[in-house]
Every structure is written in C-alpha cells, then in structure tokens.
Amino acid sequence: MFRTLVLRSLRTTPRPVTSVVVARLSGAATVYPVRQNTSCRRIATSSPRSSTAFHSQLEDPSSAAIVNSLKTSPPVPQTLTEKIVQRYAVGLPEGKFVRSGDYVTIAPHHCMTHDNSWPVALKFMSIGATKINDSRQVVMTLDHDVQNKSEKNLTKYRQIEEFAKKQNVDFYPAGRGIGHQIMVEEGYAWPGTLVVASDSHTNMYGGIGCLGTPVVRTDAASIWATGRTWWQIPPVANVVLKGVLPKGVTGKDIIVALCGLFDKDDVLNHAIEFTGSEETMRSLPIDARLTVANMTTEWGALSGLFPMDAILEGWLRSKATMAALDRAEGRDASDRFNHPRLDELFSDKIVADKGAKYAKQLYLDLNTLTPYVSGPNSVKVATPLAELEAQNIKVNKAYLVSCTNSRASDLAAAAKVFKDTAAKNGGKVSKVADGVNFYIAAASLPEQKIAEEAGDWQALLDAGAQPLPAGCGPCIGLGTGLLEPGEVGVSATNRNFKGRMGSTDAKAYLASPEVVAASALTGRLSGPGWYEKPEGWTDVLRGEGDGIREEDRMITADEALDKIIGQLDSIIEKAEVEKNVGETITNCNTRGTHLDH
C-alpha cells in the first residue's frame, strides 16, 4: 500500500468546493479540492472528478487520521486577535470567520471609563438612554485628576459616583488606583476576552492575554446603552522576541527600544501579537508584559497581546489562592479569581492557528538588549543608557508613577537602588541628590500595600521620595511636581512629548524604575550598574521576519506540508487555466454569451 500524503490546508479564499479528489503524484496520493465553475464568466475550472478518498487510504490508520483532520481543522486559520474578536462579534453570518479588515459589531466583555465617565454619561443621556444595558459590563474608576480638590472637580466626581450607584455599576473612587491597574488586579480584564476602555492605554490588558483596545466616548456611550459598538479589525503584526533578558534589563527597556528602533510607523494602527520560545517567555514576568503592552500605544498600535502561557497561569493561580485565603479570613477579595474558573480557562486556552496570516513580522533579540532611555521629548528617540550617562545630563525631577511602571515590583526595583548604596556605605541611608525632587505613586492601593509590607515604600520615603496618591497625576500633567521651564525630568511613565508633564520648555526622558531611582540618587541621568555588557557586544539585533537565518531554519512537518501545498496548488491552478480556457470560451460562445472585459 502506498503511503498517503494529504494536503490539509485548503485555501481560505471563498471558492466553492464540490468534491475532494485523490491524484497520484510520484507514488503518493494527494487530496485536492475541486472548485466548481459557477458561471461561464469564470475562465479557470475543472471537469468533475471522483470524490473523497480511496478505501485503502481510509483503512490506513495514519492516512485516515490526516483525512479526518480535514473535518476538524479550522477552515480559516486565525491570529489570536481574530480568534478573540470572533468570540465577541455579534450578528455574524453562519460560518463567517472574521479577518483583519472586517467591520464587526462587538459586545465587549467589559467597558471601563474613568474621569471622563461624566462626559460619557452626558452623551448617553443625550441619545435618550436612561438605563445602562448591562450594569455588569461597565466599570467606572476615578484616577486622572485625583489631586484636584476644587469644587468643580469634586462636583464632577460626586456626579459620577451617584450615576454609578444609580446604575448599579462597579465604581472605584479617587485614590483607589489607576483604572487600568484596577481592571487587571480585580479580574475585569480576563485572558481570552475583549475589553475596551475610554483611554488610550487600554492596550495594557494584553499583558495578561486580554485583547484590550481603546474606544472614544461616543462608543462608550453606545456600549452603555446597547452593550455593543463596532470595530474594524486592524492588520495584525507579529513581534517575535528571541533570547532572554540580561541582568539589569527590563520590560521597559524592551518597549522603549522597540519604539526607537522601529520608528517609521512600523506598527501604526496594527494589533500586535508578541510571541517567542518557552524559554523567552519564561524570562518575561507578568509585570514586564503589562509594561510592554501598555506602551504599545506609544509605538502606534491599537493593542498588544501576549500569549496565554504557563507564566500567566502561575500568576493567575497565585491570585486565586490569595483570594481564597482572603475570603476564608473574612477580607474582601474578587471572586473573579478562583481555581475552577482557571481550570476551565486553561483547559481550552485560545492560541493563534498554525498558518495564521500576519500583516508583518518583526523580531528583537533580547540577548543583545541593553538598558534604553527614551527622549528627550519623543518616544521615537531611544538611546542606550551608557551613551547618555557619558553626557552627564543633570536631572531636576524623577517620577516613579503611572500604570506603566508603579506596581510593587517596580517600587521594589527602585528601593533596591537605595538599599544597595546604603549597604556599601555601612548601612547609612542613601538620600536623593540635592536639588532633585523624586515623586512616587503606586499604581493602586493594593500594590502600595504590598510595597509597604515589603519595606520598599518606606525605603523610598527614607531616601527622600515624595509620595502622591495612587493615580495618574504628573504622568498626564496634573497635580504636584510638574516640570518647570528649563528643567529635565526622567520618568517611568509612558509618554514624554513636549508639555506632557509640564512646561513645553522642559525636557522629559522615559526609563525603567531602577534608572529613575539611580538618576534621583546621583542627580544625573544614570543607572544602578546592574547591567554588564557582554563581551563583543556591538548592537541590538532586530529586523523584519522572525530572525532565523535560512541556513539555521528547521521547519516542522506541518510547515513543510504547507509549503508543498502552496507549490502544488499553484502548478495545478496554472495547468487548469491553460487546459480549460479554450474550452470555457467555446462553451460561452456556443451559448451566445460574452466574457467580461
């Protein structure tokens, strides 16, 4: 019995298939779709051929398994982005598989609004709506202008809280934390779901495998009223991360480097999917992923997704265990984190299909990455820290604030800078440099509590850091500590265009928490010295494609099969055109019809 080679990947373009035939090629049998000629205006077609497979094929277990896989494999290979959208699209025709470029109606898992909740409420009421369609879908947080105690702002905050209470939606008051952090730590942003918010950094949810994307206020009002809005699925870019992060290099360095090294709008208005080997992903903790996903906004993307992998599962399991302990001891804890729900999630986790089509592919070799700094005043200007250290740039203000880099792990990294210096000085407390103001604000109260229990919050205060409420504050140019004309600031935030954090005559740099802390300690742009440049290092390896040299490439059997399919399909289609074009024209002329011009 000859072995059967089944070409599994039927083409995804909408061509009617009437049967599957088996052709003998070099001693192997190949299954092909036969496309029906639905009109004499179609030139390329084939005569009907025998259907299905030979009995000998179906009796051969190895062959039968492959043939049967045709019935179960996805008819349209989808990216992770497309698969999540598929779940939350409503009103799709039966059998429709969404693709990039499609306009779809979506019913997002959750919709978050912050200080702009009242403007959204005004739009909501202006269209005649009185009751939110699904109160469980909506979350309201107050986080932007939390330092503002003016009567005007306090009135707005009261209006939002009263509206939330009346509509029975989940509400988080000023000082509780930044909305995006709340969405993650309270389990509203959930892996494999589609969540929107009326803020540009909704991308952050992608750090935990949740497709987060921003919406404008009008769309938010539509979701409040109907539970739905529309979205055009963007082109999807695959960013392949290779290697592992060297000591002293962080998630912030990854995204700052990406923004600067790919600075020609490479991913503008794209959805990004970060992929890499298991070893690579193990080197990226969830907090680092949240930082990277958060700043895909600055890179120009509409979303930034990381995979649902073992690192994410471990993080979620930890939260589920802590939540169970809190509930057992009578403390408040989100019931969204529980082990049965996680069992269900990871028993059927969503992954991109093999053969999914991406608009483009880029790669970054983490092994070659060094600490990077963004600026001044542009995320597209990114420079290795060592080059800026040599310039002896004086710093006036340092900021460890925002949803990008103010979680407990970030506060710990900053505190370690001062603790290490104190240890070298016989335990003497290290202080912020004279003439430098160092501001800190946790991403949320729970994150601040973790830092307090670890002693990191107090270590920063002892060093002279000035605490601010858990909220946005100076990151968006509000409240205490804004940059004055002529000043230089270094921040662990996400955005540094002119005037973002104060005066347009100031200079703002973006860096990791440890670089911010080290700069506050020394009074100049500098790092803690944790990074050791590898011998022979010359530059960061990055570029288009997946970064694998052709001579080193080892393709899987599936990839080899797909490659053969493409080649044979092309040969057969060309042969069909040449064989049948004359026959088709003759048939059309016989029936008195004309070909399209």
Steps between C-alpha positions, in 0.01 A plus 500: 500500500645835405525763771247781485600862500199715574525867434300633789501871454210578267523855374309757703382719214129454436499252213215245488619144560295219351715200581833372615701282264812291528775532242805273475824703513835323513358198672299701752134583512398864544163639598393816316191719503313522171361847440169527320456732204192698603492716188643489150659833588748312716777378273694258721303189593530124497290213388331303780717228644448213740431602858642422844795263549578140405385227742863401548576849626221502753599154623858613559493647858766763429328611182151494650610722789624763258192481282275531804696803617366680197159493665622649831778742404402868489367588154659844539826519699467796737739709703449522877348844449252371242404202719418723796301739282315198358376424852371851562363584155121492476272457202750314284363293212514126566843365420660844487856513632620853568819634347706815520322779316150378588253739657327320784249575771653407834357448847811546718544306822544826693515873434690730736471878527692725740478873567330532163206293628289814542555623140412145388189512720395828337532340155312195628210716622506719189396203284201442725646211699410474867621156610830328427434188295716270713629646825745210541671595174593851619774604745565858615823618662617845609874531443611794287459821699496352848710778654256768386286604798322786322123516538459452125696175497346371822155569354585301190626214714177502705292496183689197369470312828127573529444395140694178557300421813171571323599275209637230733839483331833423669663825613847578638552841664791741467811371674418131455730473200539546127213351298716273284672351804162448667366324190792255515530444874125462550457254214287709266768472232500124452715284269331417172241776529447832319497799736479866404548826688475868419875548539791448263695267730236229500764307303647409840252214544686311228770426756267234644369370167193727497431689178479855635438789264385860549166646398385861472235643731221462244577129466505465879156661517378258232626205707326635808172531308509185285787283623655528155712713272684445172866440425709447192745220569845648438787332316692278739876523546696213653791617716733210571707531817815286504742412777465611862543832678851556638539600863415867544277518192123532548167493324517879478824468303327264255224741408716813509743328263219383270358853480841640409641223280181460295417869474348525152139430600576130454200389706278807471133401547593132521409241759820345634550142609821431693633147462817316590640172622400355834841601635454857384153533647618356833737795526213749475296525822145633483595845626753534218237390247254757633762772456575394142132468408421836661750687284405334174272804494807723465629269228183580304313172547134444591574198719792291622430135585718252687417127492304304758789290628635332815634829641155655477335193650741506793426868562125441488522192723685707759229764493229233528670346803544838671139590426384172654706567815364854526142380467559227759627761746214739434689753288369644176628320192389479140305183427616523140820326602423138584657171404196339331478799266872469424462125440242582235706782353817299448329177396393683186739793472497705182807493277565621149444237232791357309507668163340822630588793277672808644530836330866514599754336725776666702753356743711621792782298656476557876847351552645810334281756675647756740331755728337761276372852561237679295529869417528777554140578412437212259453125526646467153836614636644209697863479609703242692538624855879476486512767229289741703692432822814619323329835431458573873142628460376675814158396630263726694202268549445126502165322487403148598130528421232375254339176388812420295755443775366556852411153613658345811777337294593840354504662843719213621746551213524871580541436873778251430707778343501690829536186711804383301668837540426500873650153533822625340508790745474292813123524523481877477172602336554625146324822411365657183757743356482865597286701262303193382132436572406133488125423481344160557141379463388138496286373213239402761450477873545118503834542320602767751405270786720223360789748475438620854499145640827429318660816641558646155257789535664614824847461350404744225349742750814479715704587193298818457234397247179702509184284502196577286155335497456182301396650167622659180613846616821635343502228233224694324606846611269533802570574864825531691850494358464606137807595300588869498662684207859392450472194725590141411290211621537123479187294543383139507179611325394434141494830315749785472399737223559870562274634772364160601638528854517876532673779311561473127842649576598203715659170393350165592665157478339158554681212668461198726428538874859418594640759260255759638608417855871502414458835325324642808784369717786640291332814365586408142362257244652168606436136581568285806783306332319169497544450127820341375566541130580165336846463353495586131164680519452744213130565449146381563399230253160571350327519164223364283398135501552253784876548530590144402770464234389286210792263546399449863131464434340167591142482389241265644321233302190720495698795366661281236158367402359852473791599279440202270129580488569852383736383228271223371187714516675759287608237244155341480313830473730613221445169318124528546497847348706395199294184444156647542517856376436404141228256598324762716512768232356256248217404735416863567499592133282199426241629746522848352656659806800732521795511735540796733745758372 
